[in-house]
């Protein structure tokens, strides 16, 4: 999947799972649509939260 993180044992990108939930889909709907479990969804959310927690912003010099 182009180096993007996926749900273990699948080709379902974490971005798709999180995006589906953000778009209003329920956990059950996401599980059904992508043949994953609720634990997989929670793992995707935990991964996304971890990545956001590691995000760093850097000021660039300039005018």
GIPEGI-V63827 format. One record per backbone hydrogen bond with DSSP energy under -0.5 kcal/mol. NH is the residue of the N-H (numbers start at 1). CO is the residue of the C=O. E is the energy in kcal/mol with one decimal. If there is no record, write none. Layout:
NH|CO|E ; NH|CO|E
This chain:
4|1|-1.5 ; 7|12|-2.8 ; 10|7|-2.2 ; 13|11|-0.7 ; 14|5|-2.5 ; 17|13|-1.6 ; 18|14|-2.7 ; 19|15|-2.5 ; 20|16|-2.3 ; 21|17|-2.0 ; 22|18|-2.6 ; 23|19|-1.8 ; 24|21|-1.5 ; 25|20|-2.3 ; 30|26|-2.4 ; 31|27|-2.7 ; 32|28|-2.5 ; 33|29|-2.6 ; 34|30|-2.1 ; 35|31|-1.0 ; 36|31|-1.4 ; 41|37|-1.8 ; 42|38|-2.4 ; 43|39|-2.3 ; 44|40|-2.2 ; 45|41|-2.3 ; 46|42|-2.5 ; 47|43|-2.4 ; 48|44|-2.4 ; 49|45|-2.5 ; 50|46|-2.4 ; 51|47|-2.5 ; 52|48|-2.2 ; 53|49|-2.0 ; 54|50|-1.0 ; 55|51|-0.5 ; 55|52|-0.8
